[in-house]
Amino acid sequence: MTPEEWIVQHDESAHNTVLGVFATQDEAQSFAEAVGGRFTNGVIFSSYPVGYRYDEGPGYVGLVPNSTGTA
C-alpha cells in the first residue's frame, strides 16, 4: 500500500493555501473543524499518495523520490 498524507487547505483564493499536512484522516478532520470557521468558505481536506504531483503546465517543479529513494 502506498503511504498517504492528508492536506488541509482553505478555499479563499485561487491558490488554496495549505494550512496543514497530516498523517491520518482523523488528524486532518480535527484540524479542519478547529480552523474552518476562520475562513468564509471553510476549509477542505483530502488524501494524496506520497509522491503525488501535478505535472502539467508551465512552471512545474516536481520533488519526488527517484528510484534510489532520494529527491
N, CA and C atoms as an extended XYZ file, in Angstrom:
213
Properties=species:S:1:pos:R:3:atomname:S:1:resname:S:1:resid:I:1 pbc="F F F"
N         0.841       -1.184        0.000 N   MET     1
C         0.000        0.000        0.000 CA  MET     1
C         0.886        1.246        0.000 C   MET     1
N         0.567        2.189       -0.857 N   THR     2
C         1.310        3.439       -0.937 CA  THR     2
C         0.963        4.304        0.265 C   THR     2
N         1.970        4.833        0.971 N   PRO     3
C         1.655        5.723        2.093 CA  PRO     3
C         0.952        6.980        1.587 C   PRO     3
N         0.115        7.536        2.443 N   GLU     4
C        -0.616        8.740        2.061 CA  GLU     4
C        -0.452        9.813        3.114 C   GLU     4
N        -0.741       11.035        2.693 N   GLU     5
C        -0.758       12.169        3.602 CA  GLU     5
C        -2.072       12.898        3.387 C   GLU     5
N        -2.492       13.600        4.409 N   TRP     6
C        -3.742       14.358        4.352 CA  TRP     6
C        -3.411       15.833        4.384 C   TRP     6
N        -3.965       16.587        3.432 N   ILE     7
C        -3.678       18.013        3.320 CA  ILE     7
C        -4.958       18.791        3.576 C   ILE     7
N        -4.853       19.777        4.477 N   VAL     8
C        -5.956       20.699        4.777 CA  VAL     8
C        -5.601       22.027        4.130 C   VAL     8
N        -6.546       22.574        3.371 N   GLN     9
C        -6.302       23.857        2.712 CA  GLN     9
C        -7.564       24.690        2.726 C   GLN     9
N        -7.381       26.016        2.620 N   HIS    10
C        -8.575       26.865        2.552 CA  HIS    10
C        -8.912       27.136        1.102 C   HIS    10
N       -10.130       27.524        0.900 N   ASP    11
C       -10.660       27.721       -0.447 CA  ASP    11
C       -10.983       29.194       -0.670 C   ASP    11
N       -10.173       30.092       -0.093 N   GLU    12
C       -10.443       31.525       -0.166 CA  GLU    12
C        -9.832       32.184       -1.393 C   GLU    12
N        -8.880       31.532       -2.023 N   SER    13
C        -8.227       32.134       -3.181 CA  SER    13
C        -7.948       31.044       -4.200 C   SER    13
N        -7.469       31.480       -5.331 N   ALA    14
C        -7.140       30.508       -6.382 CA  ALA    14
C        -5.980       29.604       -5.986 C   ALA    14
N        -5.241       29.986       -4.958 N   HIS    15
C        -4.065       29.223       -4.555 CA  HIS    15
C        -4.375       28.086       -3.589 C   HIS    15
N        -5.563       28.075       -2.976 N   ASN    16
C        -5.912       27.033       -2.000 CA  ASN    16
C        -4.761       26.785       -1.024 C   ASN    16
N        -4.389       27.799       -0.300 N   THR    17
C        -3.248       27.755        0.598 CA  THR    17
C        -3.307       26.569        1.550 C   THR    17
N        -2.222       25.827        1.611 N   VAL    18
C        -2.124       24.674        2.505 CA  VAL    18
C        -2.008       25.179        3.940 C   VAL    18
N        -2.869       24.660        4.797 N   LEU    19
C        -2.868       25.039        6.209 CA  LEU    19
C        -2.189       23.987        7.071 C   LEU    19
N        -2.168       22.742        6.613 N   GLY    20
C        -1.534       21.691        7.389 CA  GLY    20
C        -1.455       20.388        6.606 C   GLY    20
N        -0.464       19.576        6.981 N   VAL    21
C        -0.266       18.253        6.383 CA  VAL    21
C        -0.255       17.243        7.516 C   VAL    21
N        -1.052       16.172        7.382 N   PHE    22
C        -1.261       15.239        8.482 CA  PHE    22
C        -1.109       13.794        8.029 C   PHE    22
N        -0.836       12.935        8.979 N   ALA    23
C        -0.623       11.514        8.699 CA  ALA    23
C        -1.930       10.737        8.597 C   ALA    23
N        -2.988       11.228        9.249 N   THR    24
C        -4.245       10.474        9.255 CA  THR    24
C        -5.429       11.368        8.929 C   THR    24
N        -6.519       10.734        8.502 N   GLN    25
C        -7.748       11.469        8.224 CA  GLN    25
C        -8.295       12.100        9.503 C   GLN    25
N        -8.224       11.383       10.615 N   ASP    26
C        -8.731       11.922       11.877 CA  ASP    26
C        -8.020       13.204       12.270 C   ASP    26
N        -6.681       13.233       12.120 N   GLU    27
C        -5.918       14.441       12.447 CA  GLU    27
C        -6.318       15.596       11.542 C   GLU    27
N        -6.441       15.319       10.240 N   ALA    28
C        -6.813       16.357        9.279 CA  ALA    28
C        -8.219       16.872        9.550 C   ALA    28
N        -9.149       15.979        9.817 N   GLN    29
C       -10.526       16.386       10.070 CA  GLN    29
C       -10.632       17.208       11.340 C   GLN    29
N        -9.934       16.808       12.379 N   SER    30
C        -9.949       17.551       13.632 CA  SER    30
C        -9.412       18.969       13.436 C   SER    30
N        -8.306       19.085       12.725 N   PHE    31
C        -7.729       20.402       12.455 CA  PHE    31
C        -8.671       21.231       11.583 C   PHE    31
N        -9.247       20.616       10.546 N   ALA    32
C       -10.169       21.327        9.656 CA  ALA    32
C       -11.363       21.874       10.431 C   ALA    32
N       -11.880       21.082       11.353 N   GLU    33
C       -13.006       21.536       12.172 CA  GLU    33
C       -12.588       22.682       13.093 C   GLU    33
N       -11.367       22.630       13.600 N   ALA    34
C       -10.885       23.660       14.523 CA  ALA    34
C       -10.664       25.001       13.833 C   ALA    34
N       -10.208       25.001       12.576 N   VAL    35
C        -9.872       26.265       11.913 CA  VAL    35
C       -10.869       26.678       10.836 C   VAL    35
N       -11.792       25.815       10.490 N   GLY    36
C       -12.711       26.094        9.388 CA  GLY    36
C       -13.488       27.388        9.530 C   GLY    36
N       -13.848       27.757       10.747 N   GLY    37
C       -14.620       28.973       10.970 CA  GLY    37
C       -13.861       30.256       10.706 C   GLY    37
N       -12.567       30.175       10.550 N   ARG    38
C       -11.744       31.362       10.284 CA  ARG    38
C       -11.830       31.816        8.833 C   ARG    38
N       -12.406       30.972        7.974 N   PHE    39
C       -12.425       31.254        6.545 CA  PHE    39
C       -13.861       31.259        6.041 C   PHE    39
N       -14.201       32.264        5.246 N   THR    40
C       -15.561       32.434        4.746 CA  THR    40
C       -16.080       31.176        4.059 C   THR    40
N       -15.260       30.571        3.241 N   ASN    41
C       -15.671       29.380        2.500 CA  ASN    41
C       -15.269       28.087        3.203 C   ASN    41
N       -14.822       28.177        4.441 N   GLY    42
C       -14.410       26.991        5.170 CA  GLY    42
C       -13.087       26.447        4.656 C   GLY    42
N       -12.810       25.209        4.981 N   VAL    43
C       -11.586       24.560        4.525 CA  VAL    43
C       -11.940       23.212        3.900 C   VAL    43
N       -11.028       22.705        3.136 N   ILE    44
C       -11.205       21.397        2.512 CA  ILE    44
C        -9.999       20.533        2.877 C   ILE    44
N       -10.203       19.210        2.865 N   PHE    45
C        -9.075       18.319        3.085 CA  PHE    45
C        -9.258       17.056        2.262 C   PHE    45
N        -8.130       16.476        1.891 N   SER    46
C        -8.145       15.282        1.060 CA  SER    46
C        -6.842       14.528        1.237 C   SER    46
N        -6.852       13.253        0.877 N   SER    47
C        -5.627       12.463        0.972 CA  SER    47
C        -4.935       12.410       -0.383 C   SER    47
N        -3.632       12.316       -0.321 N   TYR    48
C        -2.801       12.200       -1.510 CA  TYR    48
C        -1.750       11.141       -1.244 C   TYR    48
N        -1.463       10.297       -2.223 N   PRO    49
C        -0.390        9.318       -2.023 CA  PRO    49
C         0.945       10.059       -1.947 C   PRO    49
N         1.852        9.590       -1.092 N   VAL    50
C         3.176       10.192       -1.016 CA  VAL    50
C         3.811       10.054       -2.388 C   VAL    50
N         4.365       11.156       -2.892 N   GLY    51
C         4.925       11.182       -4.233 CA  GLY    51
C         3.976       11.762       -5.264 C   GLY    51
N         2.723       12.106       -4.860 N   TYR    52
C         1.760       12.713       -5.774 CA  TYR    52
C         2.319       14.016       -6.297 C   TYR    52
N         2.074       14.274       -7.553 N   ARG    53
C         2.495       15.551       -8.118 CA  ARG    53
C         1.562       15.956       -9.241 C   ARG    53
N         1.481       17.236       -9.418 N   TYR    54
C         0.761       17.807      -10.546 CA  TYR    54
C         1.832       18.210      -11.543 C   TYR    54
N         1.823       17.606      -12.713 N   ASP    55
C         2.946       17.838      -13.614 CA  ASP    55
C         2.539       18.304      -15.007 C   ASP    55
N         1.606       19.214      -15.031 N   GLU    56
C         1.223       19.790      -16.310 CA  GLU    56
C         1.312       21.300      -16.228 C   GLU    56
N         1.597       21.916      -17.314 N   GLY    57
C         1.593       23.364      -17.384 CA  GLY    57
C         2.954       23.982      -17.114 C   GLY    57
N         3.050       25.291      -17.355 N   PRO    58
C         4.316       25.993      -17.179 CA  PRO    58
C         4.686       26.142      -15.708 C   PRO    58
N         5.952       26.207      -15.440 N   GLY    59
C         6.415       26.446      -14.084 CA  GLY    59
C         6.412       25.227      -13.193 C   GLY    59
N         6.229       24.046      -13.766 N   TYR    60
C         6.182       22.825      -12.966 CA  TYR    60
C         7.525       22.521      -12.315 C   TYR    60
N         7.486       22.209      -11.048 N   VAL    61
C         8.654       21.719      -10.331 CA  VAL    61
C         8.197       20.498       -9.558 C   VAL    61
N         8.850       19.371       -9.739 N   GLY    62
C         8.477       18.158       -9.036 CA  GLY    62
C         9.598       17.670       -8.156 C   GLY    62
N         9.331       17.533       -6.890 N   LEU    63
C        10.303       16.983       -5.957 CA  LEU    63
C         9.743       15.680       -5.414 C   LEU    63
N        10.019       14.621       -6.104 N   VAL    64
C         9.549       13.299       -5.695 CA  VAL    64
C        10.726       12.354       -5.644 C   VAL    64
N        10.644       11.323       -4.819 N   PRO    65
C        11.766       10.384       -4.745 CA  PRO    65
C        12.035        9.707       -6.092 C   PRO    65
N        13.311        9.511       -6.387 N   ASN    66
C        13.656        8.761       -7.596 CA  ASN    66
C        13.817        7.293       -7.231 C   ASN    66
N        14.341        6.491       -8.110 N   SER    67
C        14.439        5.047       -7.852 CA  SER    67
C        15.380        4.705       -6.699 C   SER    67
N        16.231        5.640       -6.295 N   THR    68
C        17.132        5.381       -5.172 CA  THR    68
C        16.530        5.843       -3.862 C   THR    68
N        15.334        6.449       -3.917 N   GLY    69
C        14.685        6.905       -2.692 CA  GLY    69
C        15.075        8.306       -2.283 C   GLY    69
N        15.802        9.021       -3.146 N   THR    70
C        16.173       10.393       -2.835 CA  THR    70
C        15.524       11.319       -3.844 C   THR    70
N        15.394       12.579       -3.479 N   ALA    71
C        14.754       13.535       -4.382 CA  ALA    71
C        15.705       13.965       -5.471 C   ALA    71
